[in-house]
Amino acid sequence: RYDEAENCFRLALQRAPGDPGLIVYIARMMDARGESERAEQTLRDALASDPGQPDLWLALGQMLQAYRRIEDAGTVYRDALLHHPEHPELLFRLANNLYEQQFLEEAEGLYRCLLETDPDQPEVLNNLGMVVASLARRAEAESIFRQLVETAPWFGHPYLNLALSHRFGPSDAPQIASMAKLLRGSRLADEDALYVHYALGKALDDRGEHKEAFAHYRKANQLRRQQVSFDIETIGEGFERLKQVFSPALFERLSSSGNASREPVLIVGMPRSGTTLLEQVLSAHPQIRPAGELRKLSELVLRLEQSAADPAAFPECLNGIDPSQLEAMASAYLAELTGRAGAAQRMTDKMPMNFMNVGLMALLFPDVPFLHCVRDALDTCVSNYFQHFPPGLDYAYDLEELGRYYALYQDMMAHWRQVLPGRLLDVQYEALVNEPRATLEPVLTRLGLPWDDACLAHHESVERVQTLSLWQVRQPLNTESVERWRHYENYLGPLIEALH
């Protein structure tokens, strides 16, 4: 009953004018009704009147983060620190934001500053470990996670981070027993227990104890599913709207629009389909630079939504879009890409979920090809089920929902192939790890680049990775994960049924 709640908060605000907590609650009521612009403006107006309220800055930054406006949130945190330069929560939020934007060295510096002031901060230390791991300082990262397991045993995150950095074998039985004992106790909160379940699943999978591993993965996913709001029917409706709008007629009408650059290389596919591996293999080529997982296309979509008369008008607003808008969007995207990757003949953007934005990218850059990573459906889905994803990727925690989502993704890619003939190049994961040169040469040819042997030794040149694959991509190309799903076939009934 958001309207009534807002009225109550406004009455209270009359008695306590300027109270930051009440203003935050009013903005939240607007946001809950879908009035995101009003909510944001309410906080900005309050800050313009009284920038000395850190709670208002924190609420605005958090709201922008929730809207996936990561860069804007970072700007808010920086502005806030001009007024509150030593505020620990603002510093922590900015550090997390910088990590998410892949500004790793700056994030590391802020985390270390926070630890100098107060070394007993498990979340700060854990996030520092993640940054260090992303910067390829693996031993240092492991040391941080082990320290946390010893000093903060009820904090779940480092157990999973440690598990992901380590290959478990017979000598790790005490560590596995310790995690199992921890889960049997009563002091572990669900939020922390789910990380330990994921960690135990990984450990037991490494040791070939697949039945026990799946039991822990299932429990982890059950706990995670309780935390997220996800409706597969709504997702399906959104995909149908994309298919309706991105028609042959739209592409024909806007065929002369956009930017003629061929520098961007969009790598798309389901998460865990090999997108990071392909990016790293290609970026070993001297004429290709990686930009990581850019959120720029999603940001451009959000801008379109906010500029349209109807806030929910994407993708329908494209039916009346002016070509000059597309050119401006393409320039903004290219500036972000170049700023991240540095000038190069080709620059990769490997945000997997951009498989939904293929149509928009095709309008922005009519001459750019798309590299679509394809992996066995069951291997892809099992690998998704075994991951704890960041917010926004909420389809993976129930086997039936996961299978239905994968089917929607396949249908979406079939649509892009139909309306953009010849623009998508499928790169098969299994072929990439079995016959890398034979698989990569056609890719490089499509990009207009010569073969380079450096692509076969990508693991020797990896400098930074900020994805769930940060440990795997530093290994030589191997077939270890091919047909992994067969170990778990007896437990995948709902997934297999949904896929068929």
Disulfide bonds with the S-S distance in Angstrom:
none
